[in-house]
Amino acid sequence: MKELVILSGKGGTGKTTILSSFAVLAERTVLVDCDVDAANLHLVLEPEIEERFDFWSGQTASIDQDRCMDCGVCREHCRFEAIRNTTVDQFSCEGCGLCSRLCSTGAITMQDNLAGEWFRSRTSFGTLFHARLGIGQGNSGKLVALLRREAMDLAESEGVDYLLCDGPPGIGCPVISSLSGADLALLVTEPSLSGLHDLERVNELCRHFQVPSMVCLNRSDLNEEIGEHIENFCLEAGIELAARIPYEPIVASALAEGIPVVEYAQCEAGREIRSLWERIRSEQVLFAKR
């Protein structure tokens, strides 16, 4: 089983568009939507939820009104201003636990926090693991690690060929959790200044974790000048520019109807995505294990 994670330094570059087509082209696969803060792979693959689970992460303070003396010590020392009168603002509390240690009457306790839920779903192309965080909840890196672990266990038990991960944007904790231990990272970018800048950042992250990477330039014909800058960057950094996918309005139409591009219609973008998948799975580049 080989694991491919699709990343970009910024959002909106086309990661989900490409991965949904890869799900069609891969013969045996398990899928993971690692963008748990704003999951959208399910919008294209239309999964049927088979199991759902609560995701518990962190703690939040709770005040027992019967035991509270309203001395104000907890309120005075809370650096997050989460305690107002004798109640805790659940959205402001960071779960540090200082108030519970300061409370002389034991009125404050730390309660486990229900941060969201995660799902195991069935799609036409394989099992999909995805999640939804609650409003204002964090610890998404921990949730990504949970999804990947569950997906790996299933992939190994079923003997599938590929584990395909739709990564989150940026270079923060959820991206690190998506990237670490992967066999190959496909970096999707676009010909814009922000696309180039964030490609440089996410490539540095791949180098740090020693994960092989290759680049896909999406909407490649929108700005030829910046596209050349991206090509030069790839040459200087020693990264393969594996695909140049042109902009086509039909791609947006396919996504609006919830159909992967390679299944929707014959188009140049679809042909480039097919060629990119064949390039990825070829023996020349396929996931040299460290």
Contacts in CASP RR format, 6 or more apart in sequence:
PFRMAT RR
TARGET T0000
AUTHOR 0000-0000-0000
METHOD contacts of the structure
MODEL  1
MKELVILSGKGGTGKTTILSSFAVLAERTVLVDCDVDAANLHLVLEPEIE
ERFDFWSGQTASIDQDRCMDCGVCREHCRFEAIRNTTVDQFSCEGCGLCS
RLCSTGAITMQDNLAGEWFRSRTSFGTLFHARLGIGQGNSGKLVALLRRE
AMDLAESEGVDYLLCDGPPGIGCPVISSLSGADLALLVTEPSLSGLHDLE
RVNELCRHFQVPSMVCLNRSDLNEEIGEHIENFCLEAGIELAARIPYEPI
VASALAEGIPVVEYAQCEAGREIRSLWERIRSEQVLFAKR
1 152 0 8 1.000
1 155 0 8 1.000
1 156 0 8 1.000
1 159 0 8 1.000
1 160 0 8 1.000
1 161 0 8 1.000
1 162 0 8 1.000
1 163 0 8 1.000
2 161 0 8 1.000
2 162 0 8 1.000
2 163 0 8 1.000
2 183 0 8 1.000
2 184 0 8 1.000
2 286 0 8 1.000
2 287 0 8 1.000
3 152 0 8 1.000
3 162 0 8 1.000
3 163 0 8 1.000
3 164 0 8 1.000
3 165 0 8 1.000
3 181 0 8 1.000
3 182 0 8 1.000
3 183 0 8 1.000
3 184 0 8 1.000
3 287 0 8 1.000
4 22 0 8 1.000
4 162 0 8 1.000
4 163 0 8 1.000
4 164 0 8 1.000
4 165 0 8 1.000
4 182 0 8 1.000
4 183 0 8 1.000
4 184 0 8 1.000
4 185 0 8 1.000
4 186 0 8 1.000
4 280 0 8 1.000
4 287 0 8 1.000
5 34 0 8 1.000
5 165 0 8 1.000
5 167 0 8 1.000
5 178 0 8 1.000
5 179 0 8 1.000
5 182 0 8 1.000
5 184 0 8 1.000
5 185 0 8 1.000
5 186 0 8 1.000
5 211 0 8 1.000
6 15 0 8 1.000
6 18 0 8 1.000
6 19 0 8 1.000
6 22 0 8 1.000
6 164 0 8 1.000
6 165 0 8 1.000
6 166 0 8 1.000
6 167 0 8 1.000
6 185 0 8 1.000
6 186 0 8 1.000
6 188 0 8 1.000
7 15 0 8 1.000
7 167 0 8 1.000
7 170 0 8 1.000
7 175 0 8 1.000
7 178 0 8 1.000
7 179 0 8 1.000
7 185 0 8 1.000
7 186 0 8 1.000
7 187 0 8 1.000
7 188 0 8 1.000
7 202 0 8 1.000
7 206 0 8 1.000
8 14 0 8 1.000
8 15 0 8 1.000
8 169 0 8 1.000
8 170 0 8 1.000
8 187 0 8 1.000
8 188 0 8 1.000
8 189 0 8 1.000
8 195 0 8 1.000
8 198 0 8 1.000
8 199 0 8 1.000
8 202 0 8 1.000
9 169 0 8 1.000
9 170 0 8 1.000
9 171 0 8 1.000
9 175 0 8 1.000
9 187 0 8 1.000
9 189 0 8 1.000
9 195 0 8 1.000
9 198 0 8 1.000
9 199 0 8 1.000
9 201 0 8 1.000
9 202 0 8 1.000
10 169 0 8 1.000
10 170 0 8 1.000
10 194 0 8 1.000
10 195 0 8 1.000
10 198 0 8 1.000
11 169 0 8 1.000
11 170 0 8 1.000
12 169 0 8 1.000
12 190 0 8 1.000
13 169 0 8 1.000
13 188 0 8 1.000
13 189 0 8 1.000
13 190 0 8 1.000
13 195 0 8 1.000
13 218 0 8 1.000
14 188 0 8 1.000
14 190 0 8 1.000
14 218 0 8 1.000
15 166 0 8 1.000
15 167 0 8 1.000
15 169 0 8 1.000
15 188 0 8 1.000
16 40 0 8 1.000
16 41 0 8 1.000
16 44 0 8 1.000
16 166 0 8 1.000
17 44 0 8 1.000
17 218 0 8 1.000
17 251 0 8 1.000
17 255 0 8 1.000
17 261 0 8 1.000
18 186 0 8 1.000
18 188 0 8 1.000
18 216 0 8 1.000
18 218 0 8 1.000
18 245 0 8 1.000
18 273 0 8 1.000
18 276 0 8 1.000
19 31 0 8 1.000
19 41 0 8 1.000
19 164 0 8 1.000
19 165 0 8 1.000
19 166 0 8 1.000
20 41 0 8 1.000
20 44 0 8 1.000
20 45 0 8 1.000
20 260 0 8 1.000
20 261 0 8 1.000
21 260 0 8 1.000
21 261 0 8 1.000
21 262 0 8 1.000
21 263 0 8 1.000
21 270 0 8 1.000
21 273 0 8 1.000
21 274 0 8 1.000
21 277 0 8 1.000
22 29 0 8 1.000
22 164 0 8 1.000
22 273 0 8 1.000
22 277 0 8 1.000
23 29 0 8 1.000
23 31 0 8 1.000
23 45 0 8 1.000
23 123 0 8 1.000
23 125 0 8 1.000
23 126 0 8 1.000
23 164 0 8 1.000
23 260 0 8 1.000
24 125 0 8 1.000
24 260 0 8 1.000
24 262 0 8 1.000
24 263 0 8 1.000
25 262 0 8 1.000
25 273 0 8 1.000
25 274 0 8 1.000
25 277 0 8 1.000
26 125 0 8 1.000
26 161 0 8 1.000
26 162 0 8 1.000
26 164 0 8 1.000
26 277 0 8 1.000
27 161 0 8 1.000
28 158 0 8 1.000
28 159 0 8 1.000
28 160 0 8 1.000
28 161 0 8 1.000
28 162 0 8 1.000
29 125 0 8 1.000
29 126 0 8 1.000
29 160 0 8 1.000
29 161 0 8 1.000
29 162 0 8 1.000
29 163 0 8 1.000
29 164 0 8 1.000
30 126 0 8 1.000
30 127 0 8 1.000
30 128 0 8 1.000
30 129 0 8 1.000
30 151 0 8 1.000
30 154 0 8 1.000
30 155 0 8 1.000
30 158 0 8 1.000
30 160 0 8 1.000
30 162 0 8 1.000
30 163 0 8 1.000
30 164 0 8 1.000
31 41 0 8 1.000
31 45 0 8 1.000
31 123 0 8 1.000
31 125 0 8 1.000
31 126 0 8 1.000
31 127 0 8 1.000
31 128 0 8 1.000
31 129 0 8 1.000
31 151 0 8 1.000
31 164 0 8 1.000
31 165 0 8 1.000
31 166 0 8 1.000
32 128 0 8 1.000
32 129 0 8 1.000
32 130 0 8 1.000
32 147 0 8 1.000
32 148 0 8 1.000
32 151 0 8 1.000
32 163 0 8 1.000
32 164 0 8 1.000
32 165 0 8 1.000
32 166 0 8 1.000
33 39 0 8 1.000
33 40 0 8 1.000
33 41 0 8 1.000
33 42 0 8 1.000
33 128 0 8 1.000
33 129 0 8 1.000
33 130 0 8 1.000
33 131 0 8 1.000
33 147 0 8 1.000
33 166 0 8 1.000
33 167 0 8 1.000
34 144 0 8 1.000
34 147 0 8 1.000
34 148 0 8 1.000
34 165 0 8 1.000
34 166 0 8 1.000
34 167 0 8 1.000
34 168 0 8 1.000
34 174 0 8 1.000
34 177 0 8 1.000
34 178 0 8 1.000
35 41 0 8 1.000
35 166 0 8 1.000
35 167 0 8 1.000
35 168 0 8 1.000
35 169 0 8 1.000
35 174 0 8 1.000
36 118 0 8 1.000
36 130 0 8 1.000
36 131 0 8 1.000
36 132 0 8 1.000
36 133 0 8 1.000
36 140 0 8 1.000
36 141 0 8 1.000
36 143 0 8 1.000
36 144 0 8 1.000
36 147 0 8 1.000
36 168 0 8 1.000
36 174 0 8 1.000
37 133 0 8 1.000
37 140 0 8 1.000
37 168 0 8 1.000
37 174 0 8 1.000
38 168 0 8 1.000
39 130 0 8 1.000
39 131 0 8 1.000
39 132 0 8 1.000
41 128 0 8 1.000
41 130 0 8 1.000
41 166 0 8 1.000
42 121 0 8 1.000
42 128 0 8 1.000
42 130 0 8 1.000
43 255 0 8 1.000
43 258 0 8 1.000
44 255 0 8 1.000
44 258 0 8 1.000
44 259 0 8 1.000
44 260 0 8 1.000
45 123 0 8 1.000
45 124 0 8 1.000
45 125 0 8 1.000
45 128 0 8 1.000
45 260 0 8 1.000
46 123 0 8 1.000
46 258 0 8 1.000
47 119 0 8 1.000
47 121 0 8 1.000
47 122 0 8 1.000
47 123 0 8 1.000
47 128 0 8 1.000
47 130 0 8 1.000
48 121 0 8 1.000
48 122 0 8 1.000
48 123 0 8 1.000
49 119 0 8 1.000
49 120 0 8 1.000
49 121 0 8 1.000
50 119 0 8 1.000
50 120 0 8 1.000
50 121 0 8 1.000
50 122 0 8 1.000
51 119 0 8 1.000
51 120 0 8 1.000
52 117 0 8 1.000
52 118 0 8 1.000
52 119 0 8 1.000
52 120 0 8 1.000
53 117 0 8 1.000
53 118 0 8 1.000
53 119 0 8 1.000
53 120 0 8 1.000
54 114 0 8 1.000
54 116 0 8 1.000
54 117 0 8 1.000
55 114 0 8 1.000
55 115 0 8 1.000
55 116 0 8 1.000
55 117 0 8 1.000
55 118 0 8 1.000
55 131 0 8 1.000
55 133 0 8 1.000
55 143 0 8 1.000
55 146 0 8 1.000
56 112 0 8 1.000
56 113 0 8 1.000
56 114 0 8 1.000
56 115 0 8 1.000
57 113 0 8 1.000
57 115 0 8 1.000
57 137 0 8 1.000
57 138 0 8 1.000
57 139 0 8 1.000
57 142 0 8 1.000
57 143 0 8 1.000
58 95 0 8 1.000
58 112 0 8 1.000
58 113 0 8 1.000
58 115 0 8 1.000
58 139 0 8 1.000
59 95 0 8 1.000
59 97 0 8 1.000
59 110 0 8 1.000
59 111 0 8 1.000
59 112 0 8 1.000
59 113 0 8 1.000
60 88 0 8 1.000
60 90 0 8 1.000
60 93 0 8 1.000
60 95 0 8 1.000
60 110 0 8 1.000
60 111 0 8 1.000
60 113 0 8 1.000
61 82 0 8 1.000
61 83 0 8 1.000
61 88 0 8 1.000
61 93 0 8 1.000
61 95 0 8 1.000
61 97 0 8 1.000
61 99 0 8 1.000
61 100 0 8 1.000
61 108 0 8 1.000
61 109 0 8 1.000
61 110 0 8 1.000
61 111 0 8 1.000
62 88 0 8 1.000
62 108 0 8 1.000
62 109 0 8 1.000
62 110 0 8 1.000
62 111 0 8 1.000
63 74 0 8 1.000
63 83 0 8 1.000
63 86 0 8 1.000
63 87 0 8 1.000
63 88 0 8 1.000
63 107 0 8 1.000
63 108 0 8 1.000
64 106 0 8 1.000
64 107 0 8 1.000
64 108 0 8 1.000
64 109 0 8 1.000
65 86 0 8 1.000
65 107 0 8 1.000
66 107 0 8 1.000
67 105 0 8 1.000
67 106 0 8 1.000
67 107 0 8 1.000
68 86 0 8 1.000
68 105 0 8 1.000
68 107 0 8 1.000
68 108 0 8 1.000
69 104 0 8 1.000
69 105 0 8 1.000
69 107 0 8 1.000
70 85 0 8 1.000
70 86 0 8 1.000
71 104 0 8 1.000
73 102 0 8 1.000
73 103 0 8 1.000
73 104 0 8 1.000
74 83 0 8 1.000
74 98 0 8 1.000
74 99 0 8 1.000
74 102 0 8 1.000
74 103 0 8 1.000
74 108 0 8 1.000
75 83 0 8 1.000
75 84 0 8 1.000
77 98 0 8 1.000
77 99 0 8 1.000
77 102 0 8 1.000
78 98 0 8 1.000
78 99 0 8 1.000
80 92 0 8 1.000
80 93 0 8 1.000
80 94 0 8 1.000
80 96 0 8 1.000
81 89 0 8 1.000
81 92 0 8 1.000
82 88 0 8 1.000
82 89 0 8 1.000
82 92 0 8 1.000
82 93 0 8 1.000
82 94 0 8 1.000
83 89 0 8 1.000
83 99 0 8 1.000
91 136 0 8 1.000
95 110 0 8 1.000
95 113 0 8 1.000
97 110 0 8 1.000
99 108 0 8 1.000
100 106 0 8 1.000
100 108 0 8 1.000
100 109 0 8 1.000
100 110 0 8 1.000
113 137 0 8 1.000
115 133 0 8 1.000
115 134 0 8 1.000
115 137 0 8 1.000
115 138 0 8 1.000
115 139 0 8 1.000
115 143 0 8 1.000
116 131 0 8 1.000
116 132 0 8 1.000
116 133 0 8 1.000
116 134 0 8 1.000
116 137 0 8 1.000
116 143 0 8 1.000
117 131 0 8 1.000
117 132 0 8 1.000
118 129 0 8 1.000
118 130 0 8 1.000
118 131 0 8 1.000
118 132 0 8 1.000
118 143 0 8 1.000
118 146 0 8 1.000
118 147 0 8 1.000
118 150 0 8 1.000
119 128 0 8 1.000
119 129 0 8 1.000
119 130 0 8 1.000
119 131 0 8 1.000
119 132 0 8 1.000
120 127 0 8 1.000
120 128 0 8 1.000
120 129 0 8 1.000
120 150 0 8 1.000
121 127 0 8 1.000
121 128 0 8 1.000
121 129 0 8 1.000
121 130 0 8 1.000
122 128 0 8 1.000
127 151 0 8 1.000
127 154 0 8 1.000
129 147 0 8 1.000
129 150 0 8 1.000
129 151 0 8 1.000
129 154 0 8 1.000
130 147 0 8 1.000
131 143 0 8 1.000
131 147 0 8 1.000
133 140 0 8 1.000
133 143 0 8 1.000
140 168 0 8 1.000
140 173 0 8 1.000
140 174 0 8 1.000
141 173 0 8 1.000
141 174 0 8 1.000
141 176 0 8 1.000
141 177 0 8 1.000
142 177 0 8 1.000
144 168 0 8 1.000
144 174 0 8 1.000
144 177 0 8 1.000
144 178 0 8 1.000
145 177 0 8 1.000
148 165 0 8 1.000
148 177 0 8 1.000
148 178 0 8 1.000
151 163 0 8 1.000
151 165 0 8 1.000
152 163 0 8 1.000
155 163 0 8 1.000
165 178 0 8 1.000
165 182 0 8 1.000
167 174 0 8 1.000
167 175 0 8 1.000
167 178 0 8 1.000
168 174 0 8 1.000
168 175 0 8 1.000
168 178 0 8 1.000
169 175 0 8 1.000
169 198 0 8 1.000
170 198 0 8 1.000
170 201 0 8 1.000
170 202 0 8 1.000
171 198 0 8 1.000
171 201 0 8 1.000
171 202 0 8 1.000
171 205 0 8 1.000
175 202 0 8 1.000
175 205 0 8 1.000
176 205 0 8 1.000
176 209 0 8 1.000
179 185 0 8 1.000
179 205 0 8 1.000
179 206 0 8 1.000
179 209 0 8 1.000
179 211 0 8 1.000
180 209 0 8 1.000
180 211 0 8 1.000
181 209 0 8 1.000
181 211 0 8 1.000
182 211 0 8 1.000
183 211 0 8 1.000
183 212 0 8 1.000
183 287 0 8 1.000
183 288 0 8 1.000
183 289 0 8 1.000
184 211 0 8 1.000
184 212 0 8 1.000
184 213 0 8 1.000
184 214 0 8 1.000
184 280 0 8 1.000
184 285 0 8 1.000
184 286 0 8 1.000
184 287 0 8 1.000
185 206 0 8 1.000
185 211 0 8 1.000
185 212 0 8 1.000
185 213 0 8 1.000
185 214 0 8 1.000
186 213 0 8 1.000
186 214 0 8 1.000
186 215 0 8 1.000
186 216 0 8 1.000
186 242 0 8 1.000
186 280 0 8 1.000
187 199 0 8 1.000
187 202 0 8 1.000
187 203 0 8 1.000
187 206 0 8 1.000
187 213 0 8 1.000
187 214 0 8 1.000
187 215 0 8 1.000
187 216 0 8 1.000
187 239 0 8 1.000
188 215 0 8 1.000
188 216 0 8 1.000
188 218 0 8 1.000
189 195 0 8 1.000
189 196 0 8 1.000
189 198 0 8 1.000
189 199 0 8 1.000
189 215 0 8 1.000
189 216 0 8 1.000
189 217 0 8 1.000
189 218 0 8 1.000
189 230 0 8 1.000
190 217 0 8 1.000
190 218 0 8 1.000
190 219 0 8 1.000
190 222 0 8 1.000
191 217 0 8 1.000
191 219 0 8 1.000
191 220 0 8 1.000
191 222 0 8 1.000
191 223 0 8 1.000
191 224 0 8 1.000
191 225 0 8 1.000
191 226 0 8 1.000
191 227 0 8 1.000
191 230 0 8 1.000
192 222 0 8 1.000
192 223 0 8 1.000
192 226 0 8 1.000
193 226 0 8 1.000
195 230 0 8 1.000
196 226 0 8 1.000
196 227 0 8 1.000
196 229 0 8 1.000
196 230 0 8 1.000
196 233 0 8 1.000
199 215 0 8 1.000
199 230 0 8 1.000
199 233 0 8 1.000
200 233 0 8 1.000
203 213 0 8 1.000
203 215 0 8 1.000
203 237 0 8 1.000
203 239 0 8 1.000
206 212 0 8 1.000
206 213 0 8 1.000
210 290 0 8 1.000
212 285 0 8 1.000
212 287 0 8 1.000
212 288 0 8 1.000
213 239 0 8 1.000
214 239 0 8 1.000
214 240 0 8 1.000
214 241 0 8 1.000
214 242 0 8 1.000
214 280 0 8 1.000
214 285 0 8 1.000
215 230 0 8 1.000
215 234 0 8 1.000
215 239 0 8 1.000
215 240 0 8 1.000
215 241 0 8 1.000
215 242 0 8 1.000
216 241 0 8 1.000
216 242 0 8 1.000
216 243 0 8 1.000
216 244 0 8 1.000
216 245 0 8 1.000
216 276 0 8 1.000
217 227 0 8 1.000
217 230 0 8 1.000
217 231 0 8 1.000
217 241 0 8 1.000
217 243 0 8 1.000
217 244 0 8 1.000
217 245 0 8 1.000
218 245 0 8 1.000
219 245 0 8 1.000
219 246 0 8 1.000
219 247 0 8 1.000
220 227 0 8 1.000
220 244 0 8 1.000
220 245 0 8 1.000
220 246 0 8 1.000
220 247 0 8 1.000
221 246 0 8 1.000
221 247 0 8 1.000
222 247 0 8 1.000
230 241 0 8 1.000
231 241 0 8 1.000
234 240 0 8 1.000
234 241 0 8 1.000
240 285 0 8 1.000
242 276 0 8 1.000
242 279 0 8 1.000
242 280 0 8 1.000
242 285 0 8 1.000
243 272 0 8 1.000
243 273 0 8 1.000
243 275 0 8 1.000
243 276 0 8 1.000
243 279 0 8 1.000
244 272 0 8 1.000
245 269 0 8 1.000
245 270 0 8 1.000
245 272 0 8 1.000
245 273 0 8 1.000
245 276 0 8 1.000
246 268 0 8 1.000
246 269 0 8 1.000
246 272 0 8 1.000
247 269 0 8 1.000
248 267 0 8 1.000
248 268 0 8 1.000
248 269 0 8 1.000
250 261 0 8 1.000
250 264 0 8 1.000
250 265 0 8 1.000
250 267 0 8 1.000
250 269 0 8 1.000
251 261 0 8 1.000
251 267 0 8 1.000
251 269 0 8 1.000
253 264 0 8 1.000
254 260 0 8 1.000
254 261 0 8 1.000
254 263 0 8 1.000
254 264 0 8 1.000
254 265 0 8 1.000
255 261 0 8 1.000
257 264 0 8 1.000
261 267 0 8 1.000
261 269 0 8 1.000
261 270 0 8 1.000
261 273 0 8 1.000
262 270 0 8 1.000
262 273 0 8 1.000
262 274 0 8 1.000
279 285 0 8 1.000
280 286 0 8 1.000
END
